[in-house]
Amino acid sequence: MNEITKKKTIRRLQIIEGHVRAVQRMVEADEYCIDVIRQVNAVQSALSKVSQNVLEEHLGHCVTEAVRGDDAKRRETVLEEISQLFEHANSR
């Protein structure tokens, strides 16, 4: 992962961490359940965005290098990992 993307990803995760702590405080304070659920959904959406960004970075660098490279074993491994990732995502 390049340094700019890494810094942005870490910052986004720190924001999400703060958001999760706020949700925890909401639960501790017996906030209205629907409000808690809305905040949990917001956290999940933010995590999905992080996942999407990391995947884009992976596809743009690691997978591209493996597919273009001479190491057939590495190419096969990377493609299998991507396949498993999408199988897992579709099974939810």
Backbone bond lengths (Angstrom), bond angles and torsions (degrees), N, CA, C in turn:
res aa  C-N    CA-C-N  psi(-1)  N-CA   C-N-CA  omega(-1)  CA-C   N-CA-C  phi
1 M - - - 1.448 - - 1.527 107.29 -
2 N 1.318 116.20 132.68 1.461 118.01 179.44 1.530 110.20 -70.86
3 E 1.297 116.62 159.80 1.470 121.96 -171.93 1.523 113.19 -62.91
4 I 1.325 117.55 -38.94 1.467 120.34 -179.88 1.521 109.97 -64.22
5 T 1.321 116.76 -47.64 1.462 120.92 178.95 1.515 110.52 -63.71
6 K 1.316 116.66 -40.03 1.466 120.99 179.34 1.529 110.76 -61.22
7 K 1.315 117.25 -46.28 1.470 121.02 179.44 1.523 111.45 -63.50
8 K 1.329 116.34 -42.66 1.470 119.96 178.35 1.530 110.91 -63.80
9 T 1.313 116.39 -40.12 1.460 121.07 -179.85 1.524 110.60 -66.01
10 I 1.308 116.56 -44.64 1.467 120.26 178.53 1.525 110.25 -62.25
11 R 1.305 117.15 -43.62 1.477 120.67 179.02 1.522 110.57 -61.54
12 R 1.312 116.87 -44.94 1.466 120.80 179.43 1.533 110.16 -61.79
13 L 1.325 117.52 -40.49 1.462 121.11 178.65 1.530 111.33 -66.67
14 Q 1.318 117.34 -35.17 1.462 120.23 176.82 1.529 110.61 -65.57
15 I 1.313 116.65 -39.59 1.464 120.95 176.68 1.528 110.06 -63.74
16 I 1.317 116.21 -43.93 1.467 120.74 178.52 1.524 110.00 -61.81
17 E 1.329 116.60 -41.81 1.463 120.57 178.03 1.529 110.64 -57.08
18 G 1.310 116.84 -44.66 1.467 121.19 177.10 1.515 111.87 -62.31
19 H 1.307 115.08 -39.50 1.463 120.76 179.25 1.532 110.24 -64.49
20 V 1.331 116.80 -42.51 1.470 120.96 178.82 1.531 109.61 -62.49
21 R 1.302 117.31 -41.27 1.471 120.03 177.96 1.523 110.94 -63.26
22 A 1.322 116.81 -37.09 1.465 120.35 177.24 1.531 110.64 -65.10
23 V 1.320 116.34 -39.52 1.468 119.96 176.83 1.529 109.70 -63.59
24 Q 1.310 115.83 -41.56 1.469 119.44 177.52 1.528 110.35 -58.94
25 R 1.315 116.98 -43.22 1.471 120.47 178.49 1.525 110.76 -63.56
26 M 1.331 116.34 -36.37 1.470 119.92 177.18 1.524 110.54 -61.11
27 V 1.327 116.43 -44.11 1.469 120.53 179.43 1.525 109.75 -64.46
28 E 1.321 116.37 -45.05 1.468 120.17 179.27 1.518 111.99 -60.16
29 A 1.334 116.54 -32.97 1.467 121.99 -178.66 1.531 112.13 -89.30
30 D 1.326 117.01 7.67 1.477 121.64 -179.72 1.527 112.77 55.76
31 E 1.323 115.33 41.96 1.467 119.95 176.18 1.528 109.83 -63.87
32 Y 1.304 115.77 161.87 1.461 122.95 -179.27 1.534 109.91 -57.98
33 C 1.316 116.31 129.24 1.476 122.26 -173.10 1.528 112.95 -54.04
34 I 1.299 116.94 -42.77 1.477 119.78 -178.66 1.521 110.24 -63.04
35 D 1.320 117.43 -37.43 1.474 120.07 176.79 1.523 110.94 -64.42
36 V 1.328 116.60 -40.08 1.465 120.63 177.13 1.525 109.75 -62.93
37 I 1.321 116.54 -46.24 1.471 120.97 -179.85 1.527 110.49 -60.57
38 R 1.313 117.05 -41.46 1.476 119.63 178.48 1.525 110.96 -60.58
39 Q 1.326 116.24 -40.98 1.458 119.75 179.58 1.524 111.76 -69.99
40 V 1.321 117.26 -37.81 1.470 120.94 175.32 1.526 109.34 -61.69
41 N 1.331 116.81 -42.70 1.466 119.89 177.90 1.524 111.36 -62.26
42 A 1.318 116.87 -37.04 1.468 120.36 177.80 1.524 110.61 -65.00
43 V 1.332 117.05 -40.67 1.467 121.05 177.50 1.523 110.01 -63.74
44 Q 1.323 116.19 -44.83 1.467 119.73 179.48 1.527 110.99 -61.05
45 S 1.315 116.48 -40.39 1.462 120.59 178.37 1.531 110.81 -63.93
46 A 1.319 116.08 -41.74 1.467 119.95 178.70 1.525 111.13 -65.13
47 L 1.324 116.97 -40.36 1.474 120.33 177.41 1.523 110.86 -65.79
48 S 1.318 117.06 -37.62 1.467 120.36 177.17 1.521 110.69 -61.89
49 K 1.323 116.44 -38.92 1.464 120.38 178.35 1.528 110.71 -64.93
50 V 1.334 116.71 -40.99 1.466 120.09 176.40 1.517 109.88 -60.80
51 S 1.329 115.84 -46.62 1.461 120.72 179.83 1.526 110.77 -59.17
52 Q 1.306 116.71 -43.76 1.463 121.56 179.12 1.531 110.85 -61.43
53 N 1.320 116.59 -43.77 1.463 120.10 -179.94 1.524 111.61 -64.84
54 V 1.322 117.07 -41.96 1.467 120.58 179.33 1.529 109.76 -65.86
55 L 1.336 116.56 -41.25 1.465 119.90 177.94 1.529 110.84 -61.88
56 E 1.312 117.56 -43.67 1.471 120.89 178.62 1.528 110.39 -60.01
57 E 1.316 115.86 -42.10 1.466 120.19 177.91 1.528 110.15 -63.19
58 H 1.321 116.22 -43.62 1.468 121.41 179.94 1.531 110.91 -62.59
59 L 1.319 115.80 -46.15 1.464 119.41 179.74 1.525 111.31 -64.26
60 G 1.317 115.87 -38.95 1.458 120.25 -177.50 1.515 114.35 -72.23
61 H 1.322 116.91 -22.97 1.460 119.16 -176.82 1.527 112.33 -119.37
62 C 1.312 116.41 -69.24 1.479 120.86 -172.96 1.530 111.96 -61.25
63 V 1.312 116.15 -48.99 1.466 119.41 -176.98 1.523 110.00 -68.88
64 T 1.313 116.49 -43.96 1.461 120.30 179.81 1.527 111.04 -59.20
65 E 1.327 116.46 -45.08 1.464 120.21 179.39 1.527 111.21 -63.62
66 A 1.328 116.53 -40.98 1.471 120.05 -179.61 1.525 111.37 -66.75
67 V 1.316 117.29 -41.75 1.466 121.21 -178.79 1.525 110.68 -67.89
68 R 1.309 117.36 -38.27 1.464 121.19 -179.65 1.524 113.01 -80.73
69 G 1.323 116.41 -17.83 1.459 120.66 -175.58 1.516 113.43 -77.54
70 D 1.323 114.35 175.88 1.462 122.06 -177.17 1.531 113.21 -91.78
71 D 1.326 117.57 -9.41 1.458 121.79 -175.51 1.532 109.87 -85.58
72 A 1.311 116.30 98.17 1.469 121.78 -177.21 1.521 111.61 -62.08
73 K 1.328 117.02 -37.30 1.473 121.38 179.91 1.525 110.04 -63.89
74 R 1.311 117.08 -45.19 1.472 121.53 178.78 1.526 110.24 -62.71
75 R 1.323 116.93 -43.16 1.464 122.26 179.04 1.526 110.00 -58.96
76 E 1.319 116.35 -46.97 1.462 122.09 -179.82 1.531 110.98 -62.74
77 T 1.312 116.51 -42.44 1.472 121.61 -179.61 1.526 110.84 -62.48
78 V 1.318 116.78 -48.17 1.460 121.40 -177.64 1.533 110.52 -63.73
79 L 1.308 117.13 -43.52 1.461 120.02 179.74 1.526 111.51 -66.25
80 E 1.319 117.23 -36.76 1.463 121.36 176.74 1.534 110.36 -65.66
81 E 1.316 116.99 -40.54 1.465 120.20 177.87 1.529 111.32 -60.62
82 I 1.313 116.53 -43.87 1.468 120.81 179.18 1.523 109.87 -64.17
83 S 1.305 116.41 -43.79 1.459 121.09 178.45 1.527 111.00 -58.99
84 Q 1.317 117.18 -46.42 1.466 121.50 179.40 1.519 111.36 -63.70
85 L 1.316 116.56 -38.03 1.454 120.79 178.88 1.523 111.09 -60.05
86 F 1.340 115.75 -45.37 1.456 119.37 -179.30 1.536 111.58 -72.92
87 E 1.319 118.46 -33.60 1.450 120.86 175.09 1.514 110.27 -61.96
88 H 1.324 116.74 -43.94 1.462 121.49 179.24 1.527 110.77 -63.71
89 A 1.333 116.87 -42.99 1.458 120.80 -179.76 1.523 111.90 -63.36
90 N 1.326 116.12 -37.19 1.461 119.92 -179.45 1.523 113.78 -78.36
91 S 1.331 116.79 -15.92 1.465 119.91 -178.80 1.523 112.38 -86.52
92 R 1.313 116.66 -7.15 1.483 119.48 -179.46 1.478 111.41 -80.13
